[in-house]
């Protein structure tokens, strides 16, 4: 993946996991984020499990208002569907997690919540839920509580409908990100300097840029935004610079070997490549 897009496959879930932590950053010390939490010995994993540490702490972000002690999170990328079966599979994850406690009722149902994230409004899902007797309540813009016949407190978060001033990290995880959201997210991210936060920001920008290459090229033409992007993604940019330099050296080695009939060692000696670095190039020949 390049620093500003170009990946063959967009890693939406990695971007979402970063966005989830950025969204809830005001309660960072109160929450534990367990990514791809394994539910059994088989390859069955929920996208994210958030455990709220202090019992009575208030989650500031409105997405977290529903949170209790244990919070099962499922994310659907823009390429994923969200059918009634997908919905109940997530409920099943929560049921399985509850049933895997080390003692009876160690994870009480009343302390467990389910949140499903998707960019677009799940019209067919909501129609099916209403048909089954559920009640869909709009808690706040883009956040829908599912009431009635639910085992756990459950919400569906439609990221494309969230308030733009409060949820930029989720809103830019789209194939149709808005320029003002991207610019505002970049500006807001400059205030976050902790390594973990910067890693999350980088993951979000990697995904967003891969899905919106033309938009990010436009943003880059703004000198202030360009410098901010470079600062936010400097580790990734430096890594790519080093990889590009190594690729160039590798091509030079191959050229000398082909044109002058040199061995790999002779070609690397001619290019003054330090001996400790040579094994890496040999492994790629």
SEBALUM-196192 format. One record per residue (C-alpha): x, y, z; residue in three letters; chain. Coordinates in nm, 4 decimals, decimal comma. Layout:
BEGIN
X  Y  Z  ALA  A
...
***
This chain:
BEGIN
0,0000  0,0000  0,0000  UNK  A
0,1258  0,3423  -0,0842  UNK  A
0,1095  0,6330  0,1546  UNK  A
-0,1738  0,7964  -0,0376  UNK  A
-0,3569  0,5039  -0,1878  UNK  A
-0,3094  0,2560  -0,4657  UNK  A
-0,3599  -0,0707  -0,2788  UNK  A
-0,5164  -0,3581  -0,4691  UNK  A
-0,7329  -0,4434  -0,1692  UNK  A
-0,8586  -0,1809  0,0757  UNK  A
-0,8195  -0,2966  0,4360  UNK  A
-1,1433  -0,1419  0,5612  UNK  A
-1,1462  -0,3273  0,8921  UNK  A
-0,7997  -0,2006  0,9878  UNK  A
-0,9188  0,1534  0,9230  UNK  A
-1,2331  0,0951  1,1292  UNK  A
-1,0406  -0,0463  1,4244  UNK  A
-0,8269  0,2679  1,4251  UNK  A
-1,1356  0,4870  1,3897  UNK  A
-1,3093  0,3135  1,6804  UNK  A
-1,0232  0,4037  1,9126  UNK  A
-1,0044  0,7610  1,7832  UNK  A
-1,3825  0,8023  1,8221  UNK  A
-1,3628  0,6964  2,1874  UNK  A
-1,0307  0,8638  2,2647  UNK  A
-1,1772  1,0830  2,5405  UNK  A
-1,2354  0,7622  2,7393  UNK  A
-0,9150  0,5890  2,6277  UNK  A
-0,8063  0,5086  2,9836  UNK  A
-1,1501  0,3664  3,0687  UNK  A
-1,1773  0,1208  2,7795  UNK  A
-0,9866  -0,1861  2,6675  UNK  A
-0,9909  -0,2570  2,2927  UNK  A
-0,9504  -0,6243  2,2020  UNK  A
-0,9176  -0,6561  1,8248  UNK  A
-1,0416  -0,9663  1,6411  UNK  A
-1,1272  -1,1306  1,9725  UNK  A
-1,1146  -1,5087  1,9258  UNK  A
-1,4321  -1,6761  2,0471  UNK  A
-1,3189  -2,0371  2,0263  UNK  A
-1,0325  -2,2592  1,9192  UNK  A
-1,1820  -2,2498  1,5700  UNK  A
-1,1227  -1,9403  1,3491  UNK  A
-1,4323  -1,7585  1,4801  UNK  A
-1,3644  -1,3965  1,5748  UNK  A
-1,5655  -1,0845  1,6425  UNK  A
-1,4238  -0,7665  1,4876  UNK  A
-1,3770  -0,5826  1,8153  UNK  A
-1,4554  -0,6296  2,1816  UNK  A
-1,4515  -0,3191  2,3987  UNK  A
-1,4422  -0,3714  2,7740  UNK  A
-1,5349  -0,0753  2,9901  UNK  A
-1,3130  -0,0711  3,2976  UNK  A
-1,4687  0,1499  3,5696  UNK  A
-1,8306  0,0402  3,6246  UNK  A
-1,9868  0,3857  3,6340  UNK  A
-1,7681  0,5798  3,3925  UNK  A
-1,9588  0,7895  3,1389  UNK  A
-1,8635  0,7457  2,7741  UNK  A
-1,8524  1,0922  2,6202  UNK  A
-1,8912  0,9929  2,2551  UNK  A
-2,2605  0,9358  2,1706  UNK  A
-2,1773  0,6083  1,9994  UNK  A
-2,0671  0,4793  2,3396  UNK  A
-2,3750  0,5917  2,5327  UNK  A
-2,5156  0,2412  2,5005  UNK  A
-2,1976  0,0759  2,6296  UNK  A
-2,1982  -0,1403  2,9381  UNK  A
-1,9216  -0,3635  3,0737  UNK  A
-1,8791  -0,5815  2,7625  UNK  A
-1,9397  -0,4460  2,4138  UNK  A
-1,9346  -0,6563  2,0961  UNK  A
-1,8584  -0,4565  1,7802  UNK  A
-1,9182  -0,5682  1,4206  UNK  A
-1,8071  -0,3580  1,1221  UNK  A
-1,9393  -0,3961  0,7681  UNK  A
-1,7228  -0,2381  0,4991  UNK  A
-1,8785  -0,0482  0,2063  UNK  A
-1,8448  -0,3684  0,0021  UNK  A
-2,0244  -0,5867  0,2596  UNK  A
-2,3946  -0,6509  0,2865  UNK  A
-2,5948  -0,6390  0,6087  UNK  A
-2,8798  -0,8871  0,5937  UNK  A
-3,0974  -1,0091  0,8771  UNK  A
-2,8733  -1,3182  0,8905  UNK  A
-2,5601  -1,1031  0,9188  UNK  A
-2,7259  -0,9147  1,2025  UNK  A
-2,8142  -1,2293  1,3941  UNK  A
-2,4687  -1,3731  1,3349  UNK  A
-2,3356  -1,0775  1,5330  UNK  A
-2,5926  -1,1427  1,8040  UNK  A
-2,4639  -1,4999  1,7953  UNK  A
-2,1097  -1,3775  1,8583  UNK  A
-2,2366  -1,1990  2,1690  UNK  A
-2,4222  -1,5117  2,2828  UNK  A
-2,1128  -1,7250  2,2325  UNK  A
-1,8955  -1,4735  2,4170  UNK  A
-2,1400  -1,4719  2,7095  UNK  A
-2,1454  -1,8520  2,7169  UNK  A
-1,7659  -1,8808  2,7256  UNK  A
-1,7232  -1,7277  3,0716  UNK  A
-1,5103  -1,9300  3,3107  UNK  A
-1,7919  -1,9422  3,5666  UNK  A
-2,1721  -1,9428  3,5440  UNK  A
-2,3059  -1,6013  3,4424  UNK  A
-1,9614  -1,4440  3,4687  UNK  A
-2,0697  -1,2211  3,1788  UNK  A
-2,4276  -1,1132  3,2621  UNK  A
-2,6542  -1,0480  2,9628  UNK  A
-2,7527  -0,7132  3,1133  UNK  A
-2,3853  -0,6082  3,0996  UNK  A
-2,3417  -0,6964  2,7321  UNK  A
-2,4166  -0,4750  2,4298  UNK  A
-2,3967  -0,5194  2,0519  UNK  A
-2,3055  -0,2477  1,7996  UNK  A
-2,3125  -0,2941  1,4213  UNK  A
-2,1458  -0,0312  1,2013  UNK  A
-2,2251  0,0269  0,8354  UNK  A
-2,1865  0,3275  0,6048  UNK  A
-2,5288  0,3231  0,4393  UNK  A
-2,8774  0,2956  0,5853  UNK  A
-2,9713  -0,0762  0,6092  UNK  A
-3,3236  -0,0442  0,4752  UNK  A
-3,3862  -0,4152  0,4171  UNK  A
-3,2448  -0,5108  0,7564  UNK  A
-3,4647  -0,2623  0,9385  UNK  A
-3,7671  -0,3787  0,7377  UNK  A
-3,6969  -0,7390  0,8413  UNK  A
-3,6421  -0,6421  1,2045  UNK  A
-3,9693  -0,4472  1,2161  UNK  A
-4,1502  -0,7423  1,0584  UNK  A
-4,0183  -0,9641  1,3390  UNK  A
-4,1536  -0,7236  1,6020  UNK  A
-3,8494  -0,5111  1,6765  UNK  A
-3,8763  -0,1359  1,7236  UNK  A
-3,6174  0,0895  1,5564  UNK  A
-3,5487  0,4057  1,7594  UNK  A
-3,3371  0,6952  1,6376  UNK  A
-3,1135  0,7725  1,9345  UNK  A
-2,9204  1,0504  1,7606  UNK  A
-2,8132  1,1303  1,4068  UNK  A
-2,6997  0,8049  1,2443  UNK  A
-2,7409  0,5959  1,5619  UNK  A
-3,0368  0,3570  1,5823  UNK  A
-3,1322  0,1550  1,8906  UNK  A
-3,3014  -0,1811  1,8282  UNK  A
-3,5694  -0,2393  2,0913  UNK  A
-3,7942  -0,5342  2,1641  UNK  A
-3,7120  -0,9063  2,1485  UNK  A
-3,3387  -0,8341  2,1724  UNK  A
-3,1212  -1,0411  2,4041  UNK  A
-2,8864  -0,7468  2,4570  UNK  A
-2,8948  -0,3698  2,4204  UNK  A
-2,8233  -0,3286  2,0504  UNK  A
-2,7511  -0,0405  1,8144  UNK  A
-2,6856  0,0021  1,4436  UNK  A
-2,4540  0,2917  1,3580  UNK  A
-2,4918  0,4318  1,0060  UNK  A
-2,1585  0,6079  0,9657  UNK  A
-2,2636  0,8004  0,6560  UNK  A
-2,5344  0,9744  0,8597  UNK  A
-2,3235  1,0635  1,1647  UNK  A
-2,2707  1,4277  1,2598  UNK  A
-1,9751  1,5485  1,0590  UNK  A
-1,8309  1,7641  1,3346  UNK  A
-1,8116  1,4752  1,5825  UNK  A
-1,7289  1,1623  1,3842  UNK  A
-1,4786  1,2455  1,1099  UNK  A
-1,2746  0,9296  1,1621  UNK  A
-1,5719  0,7102  1,0726  UNK  A
-1,7145  0,9359  0,8031  UNK  A
-1,3945  0,9299  0,5955  UNK  A
-1,3987  0,5483  0,5853  UNK  A
-1,5991  0,5695  0,2652  UNK  A
-1,5534  0,5493  -0,1094  UNK  A
-1,7257  0,8867  -0,1208  UNK  A
-1,5431  1,0791  0,1529  UNK  A
-1,6094  1,4524  0,1666  UNK  A
-1,3214  1,6962  0,1328  UNK  A
-1,4248  1,8979  0,4389  UNK  A
-1,4295  1,5806  0,6506  UNK  A
-1,0825  1,4791  0,5332  UNK  A
-0,9362  1,8238  0,5912  UNK  A
-1,0969  1,8544  0,9343  UNK  A
-0,9780  1,5057  1,0336  UNK  A
-0,6223  1,5869  0,9306  UNK  A
-0,6284  1,9150  1,1236  UNK  A
-0,7762  1,7515  1,4345  UNK  A
-0,5305  1,4612  1,4165  UNK  A
-0,2308  1,6937  1,4378  UNK  A
-0,3137  1,7420  1,8059  UNK  A
-0,2746  1,3715  1,8800  UNK  A
0,0877  1,2780  1,9385  UNK  A
0,0808  0,9497  2,1334  UNK  A
0,2330  0,6638  1,9270  UNK  A
-0,0810  0,4497  1,9535  UNK  A
-0,3012  0,7372  1,8376  UNK  A
-0,0692  0,8113  1,5456  UNK  A
-0,0816  0,4447  1,4413  UNK  A
-0,4611  0,4565  1,4417  UNK  A
-0,4626  0,7799  1,2413  UNK  A
-0,2244  0,6281  0,9894  UNK  A
-0,4501  0,3228  0,9479  UNK  A
-0,7542  0,5456  0,8910  UNK  A
-0,5752  0,7636  0,6355  UNK  A
-0,4312  0,4629  0,4537  UNK  A
-0,7780  0,3205  0,4000  UNK  A
-0,9467  0,6511  0,3239  UNK  A
-0,6767  0,7544  0,0766  UNK  A
-0,6859  0,4174  -0,0987  UNK  A
-1,0600  0,4542  -0,1506  UNK  A
-1,0492  0,8223  -0,2515  UNK  A
-0,7303  0,8752  -0,4516  UNK  A
-0,8536  1,1721  -0,6559  UNK  A
-0,9802  1,3502  -0,3467  UNK  A
-0,6521  1,3056  -0,1598  UNK  A
-0,4567  1,4308  -0,4586  UNK  A
-0,6736  1,7421  -0,4419  UNK  A
-0,6107  1,7757  -0,0680  UNK  A
-0,2361  1,7377  -0,1261  UNK  A
-0,2385  2,0412  -0,3536  UNK  A
-0,3251  2,2517  -0,0486  UNK  A
0,0212  2,3300  0,0920  UNK  A
-0,0907  2,3314  0,4550  UNK  A
-0,2790  2,0040  0,4193  UNK  A
0,0103  1,8485  0,2292  UNK  A
0,2527  1,9262  0,5115  UNK  A
0,0052  1,7949  0,7667  UNK  A
-0,0376  1,4714  0,5710  UNK  A
0,3376  1,4303  0,5448  UNK  A
0,3739  1,4837  0,9194  UNK  A
0,0967  1,2393  1,0067  UNK  A
0,2262  0,9713  0,7724  UNK  A
0,5985  1,0391  0,7938  UNK  A
0,6833  0,6900  0,9226  UNK  A
0,4934  0,5270  0,6376  UNK  A
0,6427  0,7651  0,3826  UNK  A
0,9950  0,6977  0,5116  UNK  A
0,9334  0,3239  0,4986  UNK  A
0,8173  0,3506  0,1395  UNK  A
1,1149  0,5721  0,0513  UNK  A
1,3513  0,3088  0,1881  UNK  A
1,1689  0,0298  0,0051  UNK  A
1,1848  0,2261  -0,3216  UNK  A
1,5586  0,2823  -0,2747  UNK  A
1,6114  -0,0886  -0,2088  UNK  A
1,4116  -0,1762  -0,5209  UNK  A
1,6357  0,0526  -0,7266  UNK  A
1,9506  -0,1083  -0,5861  UNK  A
1,8087  -0,4533  -0,6543  UNK  A
1,7478  -0,3622  -1,0188  UNK  A
2,1048  -0,2305  -1,0435  UNK  A
2,2386  -0,5592  -0,9068  UNK  A
2,0360  -0,7560  -1,1596  UNK  A
2,1533  -0,5288  -1,4407  UNK  A
2,5207  -0,5794  -1,3547  UNK  A
2,4736  -0,9536  -1,3249  UNK  A
2,3024  -0,9709  -1,6636  UNK  A
2,5091  -0,7213  -1,8618  UNK  A
2,8545  -0,7926  -1,7183  UNK  A
2,7993  -1,1558  -1,6262  UNK  A
2,8896  -1,0883  -1,2621  UNK  A
2,7921  -1,2971  -0,9632  UNK  A
2,5573  -1,1468  -0,7075  UNK  A
2,8501  -1,0872  -0,4694  UNK  A
3,0585  -0,9221  -0,7407  UNK  A
2,7691  -0,6974  -0,8429  UNK  A
2,7057  -0,5896  -0,4819  UNK  A
3,0766  -0,5248  -0,4276  UNK  A
3,0818  -0,3078  -0,7411  UNK  A
2,7905  -0,1070  -0,6006  UNK  A
2,9640  -0,0731  -0,2608  UNK  A
2,6771  -0,2385  -0,0782  UNK  A
2,7779  -0,3048  0,2850  UNK  A
2,8359  -0,6734  0,3554  UNK  A
2,5730  -0,6913  0,6364  UNK  A
2,3056  -0,5703  0,3903  UNK  A
2,3823  -0,8154  0,1112  UNK  A
2,1876  -1,1161  0,2410  UNK  A
1,8648  -0,9183  0,2148  UNK  A
1,9223  -0,8508  -0,1538  UNK  A
2,0303  -1,2081  -0,2264  UNK  A
1,7044  -1,3386  -0,0776  UNK  A
1,5135  -1,1242  -0,3311  UNK  A
1,7121  -1,2237  -0,6398  UNK  A
***
